[in-house]
Amino acid sequence: MGIRITSASTPIGGISWEFTETKKKGIKDLFLFLESKRILVNPKEMEVKEWSEQSVIEIKNKLVSIATEYEYSQNTMECFKMMIDTCNIFLDNMHQVNISGIIYKNQKGDWIHSGYASAMKEFRKSFKYNIQRLSEEYQLTFSKEIPEEY
């Protein structure tokens, strides 16, 4: 966190300052967090439903936290809201997935449970789109690849 001195008064003394963390730092922190989430960047052949749900809850909480940290543009807030809505939709859709434990992909490369496959596809598609928008707005690079195969 940086501090910028905005004024100084004398002879008694006094200094005014403001914090200089930027909105861009908030987006950079978000990208680092999202790059660590398997649900977004892991194209593996198996997932655990419960871990997926927990990961999405963590992502949603991080989005809310970062969204309230700075005064972001309308475009950025729209991206945050879309990603939060996507998290809620994913979690709602998990109620239809009646498999516990490991969910595997079939020989065609799709998840064996069509409800899980659909939820993963929409989740990753929405995040990929909104991360791209934020990357362009803040001139930042999301260093991980969100797989095309969901």
N, C-alpha and C positions, 0 to 999 in steps of 0.2 A: 504494500500500500504506500503510495507517495503522498507527500504533503506539499502544498504550494503556499508560500506566504503571500497574502493578498494585501496586507498593510501593516505598518509599524508606526507607533506613536511615541513621542518623547515629550517632556523630560521624565515623566513618571514611568514610562515604559508600557508597552503593550503590543502584542502581536496578534494579528488575525490570520487565519489560515483556512484552507479547504482541502479536502481529500481529493486526490487526482486520479483515482482509479476510474477507468473509463468503461463505457458500455461495451466496447470492443473486448476488454478483458473478461467481462461476463460471458460473452459469446465464446471466447477462446476457452474459458474454463468449462463451459457446457460441452464444447466439442471434445475436449480431453476426456470428460466424463463419459460421453456417448461412445467414444472410440474404445472404451474399456468394456462395453456391454456386449456380451456374446449374442444376445437376442438380435442385435443389429448387424454385427459384423462376422458372425460365425456361420459359415456355410456347411457345417458338419452334417453327418448322416443321422444324428439323433439329438433330441432335446428332452429335457425333463419339464413336464407341464408346470409343476409347482415352482421350479426355478425360473421359468419364463414369467410366470405371474409375479413373483417377487421382484424380478428385474424391472418389469414394467412399472410396478409400484414405486420403485426407487427412481426410475426415470421421471415419472410424473411428479414426485416430490421435488426433485432437483429442478425441473422446469418451473414449478411454482416459486421456488426459492429464488432462482435467478431472475425470473420475470418481475419480482417485486423489489429487486435490489437497486435498479436504476430506472430512470425515466426513458424507456425505449420508444422508438418510432412506432407509428401505427402498423407499419409492415411487419416489424419484429414482433409486436404483440400478437398480430394475426398468426404468425408462424407458431408462437408459443401456444396460443389457444388451439390451433389445429392439432399440434402434437399432443397436448393434454387431452383433447377430445379423442384422438387416436388411441391413447392409453386407456381411456375409459371404455371405448368400444372393444378393444382387445380383451380387457378384463371381463366385460359383459359376455363376450363370445366364448370365453373359457368355461362358462357354466354349461355350455352345450357339449364340451369335450369331456366325455365320461371315461377317460383313460387316466390312470394314475401311473406315476413312474415314467419310464423312458418311452418316448414316441420316436419311432424310426421312420426313415424314408423307404419307399418301395423301390422296385427295380427301375421305375420310370423317373426316379429322383424327386418324387413328391411325397409329402407326409402321408402316412397310412391313414390318418384321420382327416377327412375332408374339411371338417370344421376348424381344425388346427391349421391346416394348410391355408385355408382362406384367411384366417385371422393373421397368420404370419405374413402372408402376401400383402394384405392391406396395411399392416403395421409398418413393414419395411418400405413399402412404396410411399406412404405418407411422410415418413421420416426422411427418406432420401430426397423427396421434393422440397421439403422445408429446410433441410440442411443446405441444399443447393441455394435456395433463396438467401439464407443467412450468410453463406459463403460469399455470395456476390455483393451483398449489402455491406459487409464488414471487411471485405478483401482478406478473408481467412481461408485456409485450406483444411478440409476435413481429411485427415491423413489415412484413414482406413476406407476400405471399399465395402459398401453395403451390397451383398451378393444379389445378382439377378435371379438366381435360383433360390427360391424362398424355402 
